[in-house]
C-alpha cells in the first residue's frame, strides 16, 4: 500500500531548526495523518510543552525491505 507523505512540514521549524509538531494531526493505527490526508514524515518534532517526540513509522518503509 502506497502512503503519500507530506514533506512540507519540514518548512515549519523553530529558529534553532527544530521541527514543530503539527497541532492538527490525527493518530490512526500508529501513524500521524495531516488534515490534507497525507502522512507525517518521520523525524524529531518539538511539542507545545517543549518536549521532543521522535517519530519513526517503521512500517512505512516495509516496501523497501
N, C-alpha and C positions, 0 to 999 in steps of 0.2 A: 504494500500500500504506500503510495507516494504521499508525503506530507509536505505541504508548502510552508516554508519558513520565512518569516518576515525579518529581514536583517536591518530594516530601517530603525529598529530600536537601538542600534549601535550609535545612532545620532544623538541620543539623549544621555549626556554624561555630565558629571559634576566638573568643576574647574580643575580638579585633580585627575580627571579622566576616568572616574569610576562610572560604570553603567548604572542607570537609575531603573529600578524595577517598575514596570508599568502598573499603575493603580487599578486598571480596568481589566486585568487578566482573570480568566476563569480556569480553575484546575479541573481537568477531566481525565480520568484514568492515568494520573501521574504526569500529565503534560499540561503546560500552561498555554492557553489559547487566547489570542488577542481579539478585540472586538471585530476586526476585519476577517476573522475566521482562520487566520494563519497562525502557525505555531511560533512560540517564543524560542529563539535560538539559545543554545547553551551558553553559559557564561557566569561570571561572578557579578551579582547585582546588589546595589545599595538599597536597603529598605527604608521606609519612612522613619523608623525608630533609630536609624544609624547603624544597625547591624547589617551584615552581609549574608547573602544566600548564594551558594554555589549550585547552580542548576545544570545538571548533566543528564539529559534524557537519553540514556544508553540505547534504548530500543529504537530510537530514531535512526541509529546507524546500523541496524541489523541487515539492511540491504547491501552494506559494503563488506560484510564479513563472508 
